[in-house]
Structures are given as structure tokens and as C-alpha cells.
Amino acid sequence: MTGEFKSLKRRIFDAINDKDDGGKPDHIFDFFIIGVIILNVVMIFLETYPAIYAKYHGTFLLFEYFTIAIFTGEYFLRVWTCTYYPDFADPFFGRIRYIFSITLIIDFFAVFPFYLSLLLPLDHHIVQFLRLFRLFRVLKLLRYYGSIDVIFQVIKKNSQYLFSIIVILLIFLSFSSYLFYMFESAVQPDNVKDFDDAFWWAIETTSTVGYGDVFPVTEIGKLFTVIIMLIGIGLIALPTGILASGFLEEMKLRSDPMATSTQTSIADEIRKLNQLLEEGLLTEDEFRIGKEKLLR
């Protein structure tokens, strides 16, 4: 790589890099991309008005081509310059890992459906479905405020607890759906025809939404519904509480990393003292004095 070429690559990396300052927009390029994303959001919603879309169809189409060109260029520039990140320094495997990072996956789906619908003769309904992927362009905003890292870090740290709750919730929904079907299917066969209708009722009731399209009419069904609602509130609140606690912990860690590490080290030292006490190498008074010193 020549010196001028390497210098150009470095300048481009510095312009589009989103990790130097905690993922905050600080370059003209950042604000330009944010502006294009916001305009995309406006265009997506304006297209839902038939009169406006019919009148300015050409403008919408031209802006779509402009957006695709910008986002495609951004995607390839990020892949090309990512080797300046220490985690992705390898020219081949580093780029592969970078391509499969969550931010690059979002960038990919923001443009890929356009090329797919352009190159392949797809059904009209499939094309309409692919247009939904334009909403991925909105997610690109998360790159500039570090939010997406926090979200996935919290989910990753609490994945075991969340998975356990999801399994319990699925078992609870299946069990309650079957019982509701047993209680109500014979009395209201039009509303509770099969397990799907009962499962839909269970989701409505557990989440306390209650659309009113399926509801119990038997006395035992009503009593069962009350029980399901009371239990459902607690089950739904569990993952919410875990995620909220995880967010608070992650925010505290990012705002003051030393506080968490200090608390962890003190806890480790106290555990060591307790182990020495159990092994008979420390007396009760020595353990108490040592613990008081650490806590101070």
C-alpha cells in the first residue's frame, strides 16, 4: 500500500469512525448521515399518504436512489477502513468479524433489500415486505449515541435469567391455554375453535391487554382468568425488572468504572478473610478488624 493511499484510507477512517468519542457524532460526515436518516424517516411516513405519494412519486424515487447510493458507499468505506480498529486489524478475518457485528448487520439490511428487489423479479407482496427493511435505516442512529452497545451488553449479561423466564412463560402460556380450551371450547365453539384461539387468549390475558375478542363465559373460566391475570402480571414484570436493573448497573459501570471494580475487589478480600476464618487461620476478632478496615 503506497503512502498516499494509506494516508487517504486513514483520513476516511478518521472521518467515519464512530468509536473514538464513545459513539457520539463529532464529524461533518456523522451529522450528514444523521440528516439523511431523519429525512428517510420523514419520507417513509409521507409515503403513507396516497395523495402526497402520487403527486411527488418521482421525488420519492429520486431520494430513494440518493439514499441507497450514500448508505452503500458508507457501508463499503466502513468495511474497507475497519482494519484501523484494534479488534478488526486483520485484513481478512478482521473484516469478516466486522461485517457480522450488529452495527454492520443493520447497515447491510438498510440497503440489501433494495438491490434484491431491483435484480430479481419478485412478487409485488414480497417487494412490499422488503420495503419494510427501510426501517433499519432508523436503527443506524443508535450507532451515534452508544445505545445499541448498552442494549446488547445488558441482554448478554442477563441472557441466562431471561432465557429461564421465557421458558417458564411459554410453559405457563401453554398450560393456561389448554385449560382455557377445556373450559370454554364446548360453550363457545365459534370463539374458541382450537388451541390457537386459546393461546391468543392466554397472551392477551397474561399481558393484561384484553382486546375483548375472546373471553370466558363459564364460571370456572372466569375464575381461572382471574388467577391467570394475577400470575401473569408477576411473570411479565420479571424480565422488565431484570433489564431495568441491568441498564442501571451498566450505566453506573460506564459512568464510573472504578466504583464497580473497587466494590468487587473489597468483596473478594472479605471472602478471602472469611475463608481464612473457616480454615482456623484467623480468629473472630482478627476477621472483624480486617473486615472493618476494608469497609472503611
ChimeraX attribute file (.defattr): number of C-alpha atoms within 10 A of each C-alpha:
attribute: neighborCount
match mode: 1-to-1
recipient: residues
	/A:1	6
	/A:2	7
	/A:3	8
	/A:4	9
	/A:5	10
	/A:6	12
	/A:7	12
	/A:8	13
	/A:9	17
	/A:10	14
	/A:11	13
	/A:12	16
	/A:13	20
	/A:14	15
	/A:15	14
	/A:16	20
	/A:17	22
	/A:18	19
	/A:19	14
	/A:20	11
	/A:21	12
	/A:22	11
	/A:23	16
	/A:24	16
	/A:25	22
	/A:26	15
	/A:27	13
	/A:28	11
	/A:29	15
	/A:30	18
	/A:31	13
	/A:32	12
	/A:33	20
	/A:34	18
	/A:35	12
	/A:36	18
	/A:37	21
	/A:38	15
	/A:39	13
	/A:40	20
	/A:41	14
	/A:42	11
	/A:43	16
	/A:44	16
	/A:45	9
	/A:46	15
	/A:47	15
	/A:48	10
	/A:49	10
	/A:50	11
	/A:51	11
	/A:52	12
	/A:53	15
	/A:54	11
	/A:55	10
	/A:56	13
	/A:57	14
	/A:58	11
	/A:59	12
	/A:60	19
	/A:61	11
	/A:62	10
	/A:63	16
	/A:64	16
	/A:65	12
	/A:66	13
	/A:67	20
	/A:68	16
	/A:69	13
	/A:70	14
	/A:71	19
	/A:72	17
	/A:73	11
	/A:74	16
	/A:75	18
	/A:76	13
	/A:77	15
	/A:78	20
	/A:79	18
	/A:80	15
	/A:81	23
	/A:82	23
	/A:83	20
	/A:84	17
	/A:85	15
	/A:86	9
	/A:87	12
	/A:88	19
	/A:89	15
	/A:90	15
	/A:91	14
	/A:92	11
	/A:93	12
	/A:94	18
	/A:95	20
	/A:96	13
	/A:97	13
	/A:98	21
	/A:99	20
	/A:100	12
	/A:101	11
	/A:102	14
	/A:103	16
	/A:104	18
	/A:105	14
	/A:106	19
	/A:107	20
	/A:108	19
	/A:109	16
	/A:110	25
	/A:111	21
	/A:112	16
	/A:113	18
	/A:114	18
	/A:115	10
	/A:116	13
	/A:117	17
	/A:118	11
	/A:119	9
	/A:120	9
	/A:121	9
	/A:122	12
	/A:123	10
	/A:124	10
	/A:125	9
	/A:126	10
	/A:127	17
	/A:128	12
	/A:129	12
	/A:130	16
	/A:131	15
	/A:132	12
	/A:133	17
	/A:134	20
	/A:135	16
	/A:136	17
	/A:137	23
	/A:138	17
	/A:139	15
	/A:140	18
	/A:141	19
	/A:142	15
	/A:143	21
	/A:144	20
	/A:145	14
	/A:146	16
	/A:147	13
	/A:148	16
	/A:149	14
	/A:150	15
	/A:151	14
	/A:152	13
	/A:153	15
	/A:154	20
	/A:155	16
	/A:156	11
	/A:157	13
	/A:158	16
	/A:159	13
	/A:160	11
	/A:161	13
	/A:162	18
	/A:163	12
	/A:164	11
	/A:165	16
	/A:166	16
	/A:167	11
	/A:168	13
	/A:169	16
	/A:170	12
	/A:171	12
	/A:172	17
	/A:173	22
	/A:174	17
	/A:175	13
	/A:176	22
	/A:177	22
	/A:178	16
	/A:179	16
	/A:180	25
	/A:181	24
	/A:182	15
	/A:183	20
	/A:184	21
	/A:185	19
	/A:186	11
	/A:187	14
	/A:188	16
	/A:189	11
	/A:190	11
	/A:191	15
	/A:192	24
	/A:193	14
	/A:194	14
	/A:195	17
	/A:196	13
	/A:197	18
	/A:198	26
	/A:199	20
	/A:200	16
	/A:201	27
	/A:202	27
	/A:203	18
	/A:204	18
	/A:205	23
	/A:206	25
	/A:207	17
	/A:208	15
	/A:209	10
	/A:210	14
	/A:211	10
	/A:212	10
	/A:213	10
	/A:214	18
	/A:215	21
	/A:216	22
	/A:217	12
	/A:218	13
	/A:219	10
	/A:220	12
	/A:221	18
	/A:222	16
	/A:223	11
	/A:224	16
	/A:225	20
	/A:226	12
	/A:227	13
	/A:228	19
	/A:229	17
	/A:230	13
	/A:231	13
	/A:232	20
	/A:233	14
	/A:234	12
	/A:235	18
	/A:236	16
	/A:237	11
	/A:238	15
	/A:239	18
	/A:240	12
	/A:241	11
	/A:242	15
	/A:243	17
	/A:244	13
	/A:245	14
	/A:246	19
	/A:247	17
	/A:248	12
	/A:249	14
	/A:250	18
	/A:251	14
	/A:252	14
	/A:253	14
	/A:254	13
	/A:255	10
	/A:256	11
	/A:257	12
	/A:258	12
	/A:259	12
	/A:260	13
	/A:261	12
	/A:262	11
	/A:263	11
	/A:264	11
	/A:265	12
	/A:266	14
	/A:267	15
	/A:268	12
	/A:269	14
	/A:270	18
	/A:271	13
	/A:272	12
	/A:273	19
	/A:274	18
	/A:275	14
	/A:276	14
	/A:277	16
	/A:278	12
	/A:279	10
	/A:280	10
	/A:281	12
	/A:282	16
	/A:283	13
	/A:284	12
	/A:285	10
	/A:286	13
	/A:287	17
	/A:288	14
	/A:289	11
	/A:290	15
	/A:291	18
	/A:292	11
	/A:293	8
	/A:294	12
	/A:295	10
	/A:296	5
